[in-house]
Amino acid sequence: ELFKEHATLIKKHGAAVVVMAFDEDGQAATEDEKVRICKRSYDILVNEVKFPPEDIIFDPNVLTIGTGMEEHNNYGVDFIKATKRIKEECPYVKISGGISNLSFGFRGVTKIRESIHSVFLQHAILESGMDVGIVNAKEMYHISELETEVLKASEDLVFNKSENATEVMLVLTQKEKKAIELRKKGGGAVQVKEKSWRDQSAIKRLEHSLINGISEFVDKDVEEARQSAEKPLHVIEGPLMDGMNVVGDLFGSGKMFLPQVIKSARVMKKAVAYLLPFMEEEKKQNLLAKGLDPNDFDDNDDSNFAGKVLMATVKGDVHDIGKNIVSVVLGCNNYKVYDIGVMCSCEKILEKAKEYDVDVIGLSGLITPSLDEMVVVAKEMSKAGFKQPLLIGGATTSKMHTAVKISPNFFTMEHPSIHVLDASRSVTVVSSLLRENKEDFVTDIMEEYEEMREDYYAGLEDRYFLTYEQAKQQKFKIDFDAVPPPPAPKKIGITVIDSVKIADVVPYIDWNPFFQTWELRGRYPNRGYPKIFNDESVGGEAKKLFDDAEAMMHKIIADGSMTLKGVVGLFPANRSADGEDVHVYESEEDRESGKILSTFCMLRQQAEKESEDPYFSQADFIAPAGYKDNLGMFAVSCFGCDELVKKYEAENDDYSKIMSQSLADRFVEAFAEYLHREIRTDLWGYAADENLDESDLLKIKYDGIRPAPGYPSQPDHTEKTTMWQTIKATELAGIELSESLSMMPAASVSALVFAHPESQYFAVGQIAKEQVESYAKRKTYDLEKMERWLSPILNYERD
């Protein structure tokens, strides 16, 4: 009963579930036990709890082999056989396992352990259908890399082929241990001089440079290779593409990380840029020799690419770091990428797709209005008869939104709409769409999306919402007599912040999102900065990346190529009479006379809660009329990044380009943290005695909050226009808003500042039509326009 209770709760939250093969008698060890327990769990989950089978992940227990105990010898083959049977008897489930358990008896000898894992995974994945394995990606071997003797011993051990399989592996283990000791002592090792790869041929040096991302010697090595090649093109088709193929394979198998790939792309771009003038001259001479006009030659000949992809950030959105990364990764895998930039209208996207005759179209966006714009593009592609697959990506996108909102408008076997989670998945998706196995790949996604849509609409039917009036009656209530509003700000009105230097905000940088941008994720207990440097898999690359970031940061600080500017507003404020909005006044005199400067409209939670928790709105944190409360707000930006991006693009340096963008994001977020502290301790001064270090700030241990328009506590981007008018952000700080209300420059942050100690972050969640109608009326928007802006949080389908 407890199992069903937990499963019901998990289902209600829409989460997937990992089910270990345990029952009342303990863990499953044999093949039959694994199948029996998983089938029993499946029947309970699917037939009784009505749990979606595709959200069930079984872990049938990877147990240790080679222990010397006979009863353990079949554990490896039992797991492999059980996996196949579970997949057959329990449709749609996934199978997972912690692979390190398998070779625990050989710990300390990585070569032996990873050889055993390689054989086990080869059969568990390809023959039985295992889906997920917890592995040490840094140390993994492909089965083709195993020495013959070790391969045979591993197969005998995993499949329990011989009685002495453990003894044979122990002999090999002792042999490897001795080799390890010799290597530690330097015994028998040949002294290799530093950078010995420079003694190889130019072709081998180019391959090495590409794989290792070394751009220092590109021009010299490319010139030497060109001199020995019959044609300049042969240098690209030979060592350069050979090197990039290795990079693509290593990245695809998890043995190379995103920063390394982008460094490799930098080498490739610089090499191609060096060769282009020679190739153009050669083509010109060939055409002249044939009596043809060189001006008639097609400069855009792209017949040698694996495929052509158009990438665009949709209308109104200026964020493109993720898109840039995907473009580089696809380029590394021999796809021609046409990146048409940011704030691209639907018309421009379709026009350029036709002009370039692309095979795939990719849309990117960060802010929630971009979700609706992607739906518009999908509809227009359908109307215009486009046949290219549509890829969807970006921080605010999701597989669910793609399945529910986009794919119904543009999805056939020929042209599916597919959500791509991150850069590492992009190559797999594009290659699957352009190869012979496209039909199987698209069929799987079509079935998955159909199931997701069914679950989504069933979830809406199962979920209950209070009426808007009921939610208001159960709002969050602060006793402003017992806990009065904070004191008045030292300075009422607008303050321009233009004297803060990059160096001033460095201590406030939260580096965790930086590593997430570069798709470097440590595993517990090394998930966050600086613990990520200790991670076995990504730690080394994370440290190199961080060192590069620090070097660029110090250069930016020294040359002033990026600058910070912002504007703060602190105003008298009170909750509106109905308790749903906040009126802001230019001065205390205006408050007394009732002269409103601006009104910030708020949204309230409506989804029914199982607890007695109140239904929050940001308006609840501001005192009603009769109390002297205040509201703060700010907008800040990091300027100069766009110029650096152009500089690095001209130098074919994608790595530095993306590094500068990711640093600009960190600088402006740190600036926001710095400025919020200044507001609390000085400009407003309600926490003048605050004494928190930077790590405490990142953990939000201070009084008050700073929620941003467009984010969960107030998911309406149109409230930015009220803020911009109130604090004159464009006129005083040069921070603009696009038509979709994306802030420009892209490295910008805005927020409201609530000072009351009981104010807190929350998520509005989905809301019902009656609240939308009230909200639209209060904002003087027509309903259709309001619904478009609030589309992601509506609990109903728009007309």
N, C-alpha and C positions, 0 to 999 in steps of 0.2 A: 504493500500500500504506500509506503514511503517513496518507493521507486516511482510509482505512478504520480504521486503528489509532486515530486521534484520535476518529473517530465512535463506535467501540466503547467507548472510555473515557467519552465524554460520555453515551452511552446508559446505561452502568452506573451513573452518578451520577444518572440520572433527569432530566437537564437538557435544555432545548431547544437548538437550534443555529441560528446565523445563518450562512448559506452565501453568500459573495460569488461573483459570476459571473466567476471567474478560472479559467483552466486553464494547461497547460504553456506556452502561447504568450502569456499575458498576460490583461488584462481584456477582457470582452466589450463591444463598442461598438455594434454594429448589432443590429437586432431579431432576426435569425436567430441571431447568435452568442449573444445572451442566452438565447434559448430552448434552443439546443443544449446549452450548458454546464449550465444548470439542469436540463434533462431528464436529462443524463448523470449529474449529481450525485444527482438523485432516484432514478434506477434503482439506483445503487450503494448509497445509504443505505437504501432501502426493501427492495430485493430481496436484497441481499447482507448488509448489516449488520442488517437487520430493524429499522431505526430507525422509530419511530412517525411517519407522515407529518404528523400534526397538530402535531408538535414541530419541524418544519422551517420556517425563515424564510429565504426567498431575498432577497438584495439584488442586483438585476440592474444596479446601477451607474447612478445618476443622474449624467449628465455635463454639462459646461458648454455652453450654447448662446450664440449672439450674440457669438462671439469674433472674427468676421471671416474665419474659415477655413471654406470651403464644406463640408468633410467633417464639420464639427461641427453643421451646421444641422439635421440630422435626429435628433439625440440625444434631444430631448424626446419627439417622437412615436414614436420607436423604443422608448423605455422604456414608454410608455403601451400600445402595441400588444403588446409582449413580455409585459407583465404579464398581459394578458387571455389570451394563448396559454399562458403558464406555468400559470396557474390552471386552464386547461382540460386540459392535458396532465399535470399533476402534482396529482392530487386531494388536498385537505385542507391544502395548504401555505399559508403566509402570505407576503405580499410587503412588503418594507420598502425604505426609501431615505432617504439624507441630502439633503434638499431644497435646502439652501443651495448645493450644488455647481452646481445648474442655472443660477443667475444670478450666478455668481462674477465674471463680466466686468463686472457693474454694481455692484460693491461700493462702499459709501459712500453709496448713494442708496436708502434703505430703501423709499420709495414704489414705485420702479420694480421693485426686487427682489421685494417682497411681492406686487405685481400679477402678475408672471410666475408666482410660486409659486401664487397663487390660481387662475389659469386651469389650470395644470398639475394641481393637486390635484383640482380639480373634475372633470376628465375621468379622471384616473388612479384616483380612488376610486369615483366613481359609475358610470363606464362600464367600467372594467377590473378593479375589485375590489381595488385596493391596500389593504393593511391597516394598515401602520405607516409613519409618516413622522417624521423628526427635523426639527422646525421651531422657529422662534422664535415661541412662542404669543403673546407680548406684542404683537408687531408684525403678526400675521396679519390679512389682509383677507378678508372674505367677498366672493364674486364680485359680489354686488349692490352693494357699496360702490365699485366701480371706476368711474372716469370713462369715458365712452364712448370717447374717443380712446385712453386707455391700455388699455382692455379690448380694443379691436380690434388694437392694436399687439402686445399680449401674445399674443393668439390667433394672429396671423400668425407671431410668433416661435416659439412653442411647437410649432405644427403645420407650420412651414416653408412657409407659404402663398405667400410672395412672395420674390423675389430681394433686395428692398431692405428686408426686415423688420428686419434688424439696424440699418441706417442710420436707419430711422424711429424705432426705440427709442433710438438714440444721441441723436437730436435732442430727444426727450422727456426724456432723461436730463440733457442740458445745460440744458434749460429748468428742470428741477426743481433742479439744482445752483444755478442763479442765484437761484431762489426761496428756497433754504435760506440762501444768503449774505445775502439781503435780510432774512430773518427774524432772522438772527443780529445784524445791525446795527440791527434795529428799523425798517428802512426801509419806509415805506408801511403800517406797522402802526398800527391804531387803538388808542389807549390805553383799556383797559377797567378800570374801577375794581374793586377787590377785592370779591368776593362779589356780582357783578353779577346773578347768578341770583336774588338777593333782590328784584330789581325786576320779576320776572315775576309772572304771576298765581299765585294760591294753588295751583291745580291743578298748574301747571308746577313750582312750588317743591316740592310734595310728591313729584312724580315724581323731581325732582333729588335730594331728600333720601334717597329710597329707594335710588336707584341708587348714590349715593355714601356711604350709611350715616351721614348726618348727623342726629342726634337732637335737636340743640340747639333747633330751632324747631318741633318737631312740634305741640305743643298749639296754638300761635298759628296755624299754617298750616291745621291740621285744622279749627279753629273757623271760620276765614275761609271755607274750602271748604264747610263745613256750612251756613253762612249763605246761600251762593249756590246750594246744591243743593236739589232738591225734597225729597229724603229723605236722612237720614244714611247709609243703606245705599248710596246712589249714590256717595258719596265712596269707599267701600270698593271697589265694583264698577268705579268709574271710575279715578281717578288712582292709587289705591293698588295695585289689581291690575295696571294697566298698567305701573306701575313694577316690580312684582314679576315680571311676565312678562319684562321686559327683563333683570332680574337672573338669572332662570332660564336665559334664552337665552345670556347672556354666560358664566355658569358652565358650562353644558353645552358651550359651544364652546371652553372653556379661556381665555377672555378676562377672566375674573374669578376671584379666588381665594377659598378658604374663609373667611378672616377678613373679607373684604369682604361675603360673603353673610350671615354671621352678624350683622354690623353692620346690614345692610339689614333683616334679620329683626327686629332690635331696634326699628328705626323703625316697621316694620309693626305690631308688637305694641303699641307705645306709642300709635300712632294708633288702632288698633282699640279699645284699652282706653278711650281718651278718648271714642270714639263710642258705646260700649256702653250707657251710661245713657240717652242720647238715643234709641237704637233701642228699648230696652226700654220706655221711656215711650211712644213712638209706637205700639208693638205693643199696649200696654195700652189706650191711648185708642181704637185701632181696634177692639179686641175689645169694649170697653164700648159703642162706638157701634153694634155689631152685636147687642148684648144678650147677649154671651158673657162667661163668667167668665174673667178673665185668668189665674187660677190653673190653668186647664186647658191653658194654652199650653205647647207643648213647647219647653223651653229648649235642647234638644239638636238642634234642626233643623239638619241638615248637608247639605241637598239641593244647596247651591250649590258644594260641593267637588268636585274632580276624582276623589276616592276617599278611602276611610277606611283608615288603617293603625294597627294595634296594635303598640306597641313594648314589649319587656320584657327585663330582664336576668334570667337564669334562676336557679332556686333555689340558694342558697348563695353567690352571686356578688354582690359589692357595687360593681363597677366600671361606670361608666355614661358616661364622657366621650364615647366613640365613639357610643354610642346617642343621647346628647343632640345631638351634631353632626348625625347622620343625621336626627333629628326636626326640627331647624331647617331643614335643606336641603329636606326634603320639604314642610314648611310653607311655605317660600318658593315652592314650585311648586304651591300651592293644594291640597295634600292635608291632610285632617283627620287629625291624629296624636293617638292616645290613648297617652300614655306612662304605663304603670302602675307604673314604678319598678324597684327592684332586689330581688334575692332573691325573685323571684316563683315560687311553686309552679306545677306543671303545672296543678293544679286551678284556680288563680286565673287563669292565662293563658287557659284554655279558657272559663271562666265569663265573663270580661270580653270575650272575642272574640264570644261569643254576645250579651251584653248590648248591646255597641256595634254589633253587626251589621257588622263590619269586612270590607273586601275583601281585605286582606293582613295576615299576621301576621309580625312580625320578632322574632327572638331574638338576644340579645347575651350574650357572656361573655368573660372574660379568662383565668380559670384553667382548667387541663386537666380537672378534674372537670365543668366546665360542658359539655364536649363530650358526655359520657355523658348528662347531663341533657337536652340537646337531642335526643338519640336517643329518650329516654323521651317527650318532648313529641310528637315526630313519630309514635311508635307510638300514643300515646293519641289524637292527632288522627285517625289512620286508624281506630281502633276506634270513635270517636265519630261518624264520618262527616263530618268537616269537609271543606269544599270550597275553602277559601281557600289560595292559594299561601303557602308558608313560606319566609321569607328568613332566612339565617344570616349572622351577622357577629361580629366581635370579634377581638382580637389573637391568640388561640390557635386560632381556627378556620382552615379552609383549604378550597379547592375540592376537594382530594382527600378530606378527611374527609367533606365533604358528599356527594360522589359515592359513596363507599364505605360509609359508616356510616349516613347520614341518609336519602338519597334512596331506597334500597331499601325503606324503611319507609313513605314518604309521597311518591309521585311519580306523577302521571298528567298527561295533557294539560291537565286542568282545574286541578289543584292541584300544581304542581311544587314541589320544594325546591331553592332556589338560593342559592349562596354569593355574598355581595356584598362585594367587596374593601374598599371605602372609601365615604365619603359621596358622592364625586363620581359613583359608579356607581349610587347608590340610585335616583335619579330615572329614569334610563334603564330600569332593571329594572322598577320599579313601573309606569311609564307603558306599557312594552311588555306587561306582564301585564294591563293594564286597557284595552287598545286592540284594534282589529280584527286587528292583526298578531300577536296572542298565539300562535296556533297555530304559525306559522313560528318565532317566537322560542323557544317551549318545545321544539319539535322539535329545533332546533339544540343546545339545552342537553342534552336527553335523549340525543342521539347522542354528544355530547362526554362526558357522565358515563358512559355505557356503555363507551366506549373507555377512559376513565380506570380504571374498575373492572377491565376486562380486563388493562390494563397493570399495575395494582397486584397482582392475584393472580398474574399471570405473573412479576412481579418477586419475589414471595415464593418462588415455585418455583425461580427462578434463584439466589436468595441462599442462601448456606450459613451455618450457625451451628455454632460449636463446642459440644460438650456443656458443661454447667456445670462439670464436673470438669476438662475440658481448659482452659477459660477460667481457672480458678483456678490451674492449673499454669503458665499463661503470664501470670501477673499482673505488674504493675509492681513491681519490687523495688528498694527503697532500701537502700543499705549504711549502716545507722545507726551503725556503728562509724566509718566514714570520714567521714560527715556526720551528726553526732549531732543529736538533737532540740534545738530552741531551749531556752534557759534557762527556768526556772519563772517564771510571772507574778509581778509584784510583789505583786499582791493576788489570792489565790485566793477564788473564790466569786462572789457576785452584787453588782453595783454599779448603782444607779439613776442615770440620766443625765437631770437635769431643769433644768440651769442653762444649757444651750446656747440661744442666741438665733438667730432667723432670720438676722440680720445676720452672725453668726459663720460660717454655712455658705454664704453667697452666693458666696465665691470658689471653692467646690467644685462649683458648678452646671455640669452638662453640658447645654448648650442645644440640642444636636442633636435629642434626642427631642421637645423642645418644638415645634420647627418641623415635625416629622413628625406630631405630634398635629393640627396645623393644616393638614396636607397641603400644606406648602410645601417643595418639593424643588429645590435648585439642581442645575445640571448641571456636570459636570466642566469646568474645575477649581474650580468654586465650590459644591461639594456640602455642605460642613460649615460650622458656625459658626466664625468670623464671615465666612468667604468668601462665604456665601450672599448677603450684602448686595451683592456685586458682580455677582450673576447678572443677565443682561439681562432675563430673563423675570420672576422672582419677587423680585429683590433689593429693589425699592422697597417692595413690600408687606411683605416680611419685616422691613425696617427699621421700618416703621410699627407692625407687630405687636410687635416687640421694644421699641419705645419705650413702647407701651401696657403691656406686661408690666412694664417697669421702673417705670413710674409706679404701677401697682397694687402692685408689690413694696415700693416705698418707703412707700406708704400702710399696707400690712400691717405693716411693720416699725415704723412710727410709732405705730399705734394698737393693736398687739399682738393683732390679730384672729385670728392663727394662732400656735400655739405648738408646740414640739417636746418630745418626751419619749421615753425609751427605757430599756432595761435590758440590761446586759451580764453574761454569765457566763463565767468562766475556771476550768477544772477540770482536775485530773489525769486523764489518759486513756491507755488502751492498746487496741491491736487485740485482738479476741477470739481464742481459741485456734485457731479454724478460719480466721482471717484475713479474715472477711467483715463483721464489725461492729465498733463501737467502744464500749467500756465507759468510762463517766465516773464519777469518784469525787468525793465532797464534799470530801475532804481527803487529804493524803499518808498519814495514819494509816489512813484507810479503804482506800486503795490497798494498803497493806501487809497489811491484814487481809482483803482481798478483798470488802469491802462495797460493792457496786455501787449508785450513785445512779440511773443510767439507762443504757440501751443504745440507741445510734443504729445502726439497721440500714441497710446499704448495698447498692446494686445494682452488678453488674459487666457490662461489655461482653461480648457473645457473638457478634455478627456477624463472620464471618470477614474477616480483613484480608489484602490482597495483599502487605503489607510484613511486616517482622519486629517491628512495633510490639507492645508488650504489651497486655493486656486490662485496662483500668483499673477500679478501684473507689476510692471516696474512702477506704475503709479502708486502702488501701495507703500513705496519707500519714501514718499514725499508727504509731508503733513498737509492737512486741509487748511482752508482759509481760517485765519485767527491765530495761526502759528507763524513765526518768522523762520521759514525754511529756505533753503537755497539749492540750486542745481548747477553743476559744473559741466563743461564739455571742452573737447579739444580736437584739433586735427593737426597731424604732423607728417612731414615727408622727408625723404632722403633724396636730394637732388644730385645730378651728375652721373648717375648710372647709365642713362641712355647714351651719353657721349662715350663712356668707356666701352659700352657694348659695340658701338659703331667702330671704334678703334680696333677692338679685338676681332670683329668680323672682317675688317680690311686686312688683318694679319693672318686670317684663316685659323684663328685660335679659339675654338669652341670651348676649350677647357677654361681659359681665363674669362671668356664671355659669361659662361654660366656661373663661374666662381664670383664674378663681380655682382651678378644679379642676386645670387643667394646671400652674399654679404650685405648688399643694400637692404634686403629684407630683415636681416638680423640687426642692422644698425637702427632701422626705424622702429622695430619692436623694442629695442633697448632704449631708444629715445622716449617712447611712450611710457616705459617703466620708470625711467628717470624723471620724466615730467610729472607723472602721477604722484611720485614721491614729493616733488617740489610743491605740487598743489596741496598735498596733505600737510606738509610741514611748514610751508612758507606762504604761498600765494593765497590759499584759503586759511591754512594754519590751524585746522581743527585737530591735528595730531602733531603739534609742535614738538612734543617730547618723544616722538617715535624714535626708536633706536634699534632698527632691524638691519641685518646684513643683507647682501644681495641675494643669497640663497633663500633667506626667509621671504624676501619680496616675491621671488618666483613661486613660492609656495602659498602666496596670498595670505600672509599672516597679519596683514594690516586691517584697519577698519575701513569699510566702504568697498565699492566695486566700480568697475569701468566697462560696462557692456557696450558693444558696438552695434550701431544700426545694421541690420542684415544678418545678425547672428542670433543664436537661439532665444535669448531673452527678449529680443525685439526683431523678429525676422523680416521686417519691412524696410527695404533699402530706401524707400521714398522719404523716410524720416531724415536722411542725410540732407535733403534740400532745405528742410527747416533749420537744421544745424548750420549749414553753410550760410544761409541768409542771416542767422542770428549772430554768428561770429565773423562774418565776412572773410571766410577762409580763402576764397579765390583772390579777392582784392588785396588782402594783407599778407598772405603767405604764398600765393601763387599755386595753390592746390585746387585743381579743377575736378569737375564731375563729368563723366561721359553720359551719353543719352541713356545708358543702362545703369547709371549711377556708380560706375566703377571709378575709384579715385585715381587721379593722374598727378604726378608720376605713380607707377605701379607700386613702388615702395612707399606706401602711405598707410596711416592708421588714424581712425577717428573713434571717439567714444563719448558717452555721457558719463559724468562722475557723480555717483551717489555717495554721500558721506555717512549716512546713518549706520550705526554698528549692526543693526538687524537687517540691513539690505543684503541680498544674496543673489548668486547666479542661479538661473533655472532655465528650462527650455519650455517655450510656449506649447510646442507640439501642434497637432492638428486642431483646427477650429471649424465651427459650424457656420452655416450661411447667415444666420441671424446676427452673429457677431460681425461678420464681414459687412453686412448691410449697415449696421450701426457705425462701424469704423469708417466706411466710405462716406457716410453722411457727415460725420464729424470732421473729416478731412476735405470735404466738398469735392470728392472724386465721384465720377459715375461708377456704377457697380461693376461693369465689364472691365474697366480700367483697373479698378482695385483688385478684382479677382485675378487679373493677369499678373500683377505684382506679387500677390500672395499665393500664386498657384501651387508652389511646393508644399504648403501647409494646409490646403483645403481638405476637408473630410468628405468632399463630394466632387462630382465631375462638373466642370464648367459647361455651360450651354454652348 
